[in-house]
Amino acid sequence: MGKISNRKLFLFGKYSLAVLPPKKWLSELGVKRGDNVELELDRTKGRIIIKTGKPAPKKISKPKNRTDKPSKDDWQPIPQL
């Protein structure tokens, strides 16, 4: 089973609805601003599938004994779009 996140739909323009997936998920998939994605409607299972058209990224294993902590210099503000 994959990751789960509940999101609300919001009005986008006059006739469309939009949902914002978590930025972390998009980063994990290698999707960035301006990339095209494919939407697939699966009526039988009641779901919408988003395909990136990119190969699945390789999993990066984290070290088990991680002792280093982020410093204040590691944090950066999110840039305006």
C-alpha positions as semicolon CSV with decimal commas, in nm:
position;residue;x (nm);y (nm);z (nm)
1;M;0,000;0,000;0,000
2;G;0,125;0,348;-0,082
3;K;0,129;0,664;0,123
4;I;-0,205;0,829;0,207
5;S;-0,288;1,198;0,246
6;N;-0,632;1,359;0,262
7;R;-0,667;1,674;0,052
8;K;-0,957;1,907;-0,026
9;L;-1,054;2,003;-0,378
10;F;-1,063;2,376;-0,444
11;L;-1,205;2,588;-0,724
12;F;-0,947;2,673;-0,989
13;G;-1,076;2,927;-1,237
14;K;-1,446;2,920;-1,322
15;Y;-1,505;2,558;-1,420
16;S;-1,225;2,344;-1,278
17;L;-1,134;2,186;-0,947
18;A;-0,779;2,123;-0,832
19;V;-0,599;1,922;-0,566
20;L;-0,244;1,985;-0,447
21;P;-0,038;1,672;-0,380
22;P;0,231;1,698;-0,112
23;K;0,547;1,861;-0,248
24;K;0,758;1,591;-0,083
25;W;0,580;1,323;-0,287
26;L;0,641;1,513;-0,610
27;S;1,008;1,554;-0,520
28;E;1,034;1,180;-0,450
29;L;0,894;1,113;-0,798
30;G;1,126;1,365;-0,962
31;V;0,835;1,582;-1,079
32;K;0,894;1,956;-1,090
33;R;0,715;2,270;-1,197
34;G;0,625;2,271;-1,565
35;D;0,643;1,891;-1,610
36;N;0,354;1,720;-1,788
37;V;0,162;1,442;-1,615
38;E;-0,100;1,202;-1,749
39;L;-0,433;1,153;-1,569
40;E;-0,620;0,824;-1,595
41;L;-0,979;0,784;-1,471
42;D;-1,053;0,438;-1,326
43;R;-1,431;0,436;-1,277
44;T;-1,444;0,073;-1,164
45;K;-1,224;0,146;-0,861
46;G;-1,329;0,510;-0,819
47;R;-0,984;0,659;-0,851
48;I;-0,778;0,897;-1,060
49;I;-0,425;0,782;-1,141
50;I;-0,150;1,036;-1,204
51;K;0,135;0,914;-1,424
52;T;0,457;1,111;-1,451
53;G;0,602;0,940;-1,759
54;K;0,933;0,911;-1,576
55;P;1,089;0,587;-1,453
56;A;1,048;0,517;-1,083
57;P;1,339;0,669;-0,890
58;K;1,582;0,438;-0,715
59;K;1,529;0,410;-0,341
60;I;1,801;0,570;-0,138
61;S;1,869;0,390;0,186
62;K;1,922;0,605;0,492
63;P;2,202;0,526;0,734
64;K;2,073;0,340;1,040
65;N;2,280;0,528;1,298
66;R;2,217;0,885;1,197
67;T;2,352;1,121;1,459
68;D;2,393;1,445;1,266
69;K;2,119;1,704;1,308
70;P;2,033;1,983;1,064
71;S;2,178;2,322;1,147
72;K;2,000;2,656;1,107
73;D;2,193;2,704;0,781
74;D;2,027;2,393;0,632
75;W;1,681;2,552;0,639
76;Q;1,579;2,765;0,341
77;P;1,253;2,951;0,278
78;I;1,023;2,828;0,002
79;P;1,061;3,059;-0,301
80;Q;0,761;3,251;-0,437
81;L;0,612;3,100;-0,752
